[in-house]
Amino acid sequence: MSSNEMRQFVLAEVPKGKLSRDNFRLETAPVPTPGDGELLVKTRYISLDAANRAWMQGATYRDAVEGGDVMAGGILGEVIESNDPNFAPGDLVSADGGWREYVVLSGKVCQKQPNIEPKTHLMSVYGVTGLTAYFGFLEICQPKAGETVLVSAAAGAVGTMVGQIAKIKGCRVVGTTSTDEKCDWLINTMGFDAAINYRNGNIYKDMKEACPDGIDCYFDNTGGEILESALFQMNMHGRISCCGAVSSYDGAPPQGGPRGVPGLLVVKRLTMRGFIVSDFFEGSSVGTRTDAINQLKDWVDAGKIKVLEDIIDGFENVPDALVGLLAGENKGKRLVRVDD
C-alpha cells in the first residue's frame, strides 16, 4: 500500500442474523484531501459500541448504515491538515469518523480534545461513555442515598460507570451480566452489592432475591426480559433510565415488548425516559458537559471511579472487536488502537 492510500472497512451486507466478520469488507482507498472548512484527520482510536449494530437496522438518532457504506463509528484522531482556523495540525479531535485510517470532516462536527494521557480516557470516562452514565443516571434517575439501583449490562462500558456513580451517591447497587465470573468481578472488584447472571434461568426470581426491598432506580441498557422483570419489581415512584436495547440489536428481535408497561407506569407512578447523551450537554439539573467532565475527573483523581478499558491493537481487528463486544467479551469500554 502506497503512502497516499489508506484502509477502510465497508459494511458489505446488512446482516440478517447475528453479526459476523464476513459482513465487512476491507478496502484500500486514496487518502482524501480536505476542502474549505475541513480537516484531514488520522484515526488513532476507534470506539466499539453496541449502538454500532443498531445502526445497521435502520435510522436512529443518525442515518442507517447500509450495504456498501463505510462502517460508522466514533473515533479519536489527530488533525493532519486543517482548512478551519479553529483547528491546527496536531490537535486531537473526536467525531463520528467511521472505520477508516484517515477521514475528511467539517470542523463543525469535530470536538477538540485536550492532550491528556492516557488518551483513551477521552473515549471512556471523559467521553460519551462516562457522560452517558453521568447524565443518564443522575438526571433521569435522581438517586437518593439508601435506594436500590439495578443496572443491566453492568460489566459493559456504561454499566460499570453507572454502578460506580450509584455507589458514590450512597445507593445499594445490583448489576445483571452474562457469566458467573463477571458477577464475582462486579462484586469483588467493582464494588457492586450483588450481581445476577441473567443466563442462569429465572431472571425474575434471581432479581427478587437480589433486590428484596424492590428497585427504586433502573438503568436499562438491554430492554427485553430484564426490563420486563425489573418493571414488575419497581417501587412506587421508581425511575427508569432507558439508555439502550442491546437484547434486540444482534439477530432476530424479540417478539412483542415488555408486558404490563402502561398499567405498571400508572399504578406505581413510574417515570420511564429514554435519552441521547447530547440532550444534556448544554445544561441539565446536574450541570453541563463541562461540569460533568470536571466532576468525573474529581472522582477519578480521588480513586472513587476505576476506569475500565478493553483495548485491542490493530485496525484489521475492528470487526472482530465489535462481534466480540456483542457476545459480551469485554469488561468496561472496548476500543481499537489504530495508531497511538
Order of alpha helices (4+ residues) and beta strands (2+ residues): beta-beta-beta-alpha-beta-beta-beta-beta-alpha-beta-alpha-beta-alpha-beta-alpha-beta-alpha-beta-alpha-beta-alpha-beta-alpha-beta
